[in-house]
């Protein structure tokens, strides 16, 4: 698989939250103020528009079991995307060019 299209941080965090909270039947998102959606029973919320690109890229599926409620599931492509994102994150977060600081202790100053 080629490198996936980069998503905004909010979309990647959405994928992570779905993966963390899905027990096999999807994650329910309830309406929240200001055009947002909140995971049922959790503090995590995000804007409605955050779902659009992952859905278009088929990283998630969105069902509407009842009015205003969304059931969101992570697809296999979504799991693959998260795996690749984690690998990129680990690769780029290493300490490149890190140097130890040298402390000089001057007896005269003491």
N, C-alpha and C positions, 0 to 999 in steps of 0.2 A: 504494500500500500504506500502511496506517495504521501508526502507531508500534508497534513490536513490544513484547510483554510484556518488561519488564526481567528479565534473568537475574542470578543471583548472579555475583560475580567469578570464582568457580571454574568455573562453567559457560561463561562467555565465554572464559576462558583455555583450557578444553578445546576449544572450537570453533577458537580460534586455533592450537592445537597440531595439531589434525587437519588444518586447512588447510595448515599449514607442512610437515607430514610426508607428506601423501597424494600418492602418485605416480600415482594413477589407479585403484588397486585397493584402496583403503582403508588404514587403519592398524590394525595388530595390537596389541591390549592384552592383556597377560599378567597373571595373578594376582600380587598383591604382598601383603605382610603388612598386617594390621589392616584388612581389608576394602577394600583399594585395588586399583587397576589401574595398570599401568606400560606405557608405550609400549615395544614390543619393541626392545631395543638402545639405549634412551634413558634419561635420568635422570628425565624428567617422569612423575609419578604423581599420581593423584587418587582420591578415594573413589568406590566403586561408585555411590553415590546421586547423584553429580554427573551421571551419564548420564541419569537418569530424566526430568527435565523437558525437556531438549533433544530426547529421543527422543519424548516425548508430544506436543511441539509440532512434530514432524516436521522438526526442524532437522538431525538425524542419523539414520542407519539403523544398526542393530546386528545383525550376523549372528554365528552361532556355528559356525565351520568345524570346530572340534574341541573336546573337553571342556575347559572353563576358559578358552578363548581367544575373544576378541571381535574381530571385524573391523568397524571403525566407519568410516562414510563420511559426509561432509558433503553434505547435500542442497542443491538450489538455494535453498530457503528459508533454509537455514543460511548460505549465502554472502551472501544478501541481508541477513540479520540482522547479520552481521559488518560489511558495508558501512555499514549504518545506525548501528551502534554506533561505528564509527570516525568517522563524520560527527558524531555527538553528542559524542564525546570531543574532537574537534578544536574544535568550537564552544564547549564549556565549559572547555577548558583554556587559552584565551587569557588573557593578563594583563589582567584588568579592573581599572581603577583603579590600575594600577601607577604608582608615583611614584619619581623618582630621589631618592636620598638626597643631601643637601647636607652637605658636610664643611666645617667652619669651622676654619681653621688659625690658631691664636693665636700670634703671635711671642713674646709674654711668657711663655708656658708653656715654650717651647723653651729 
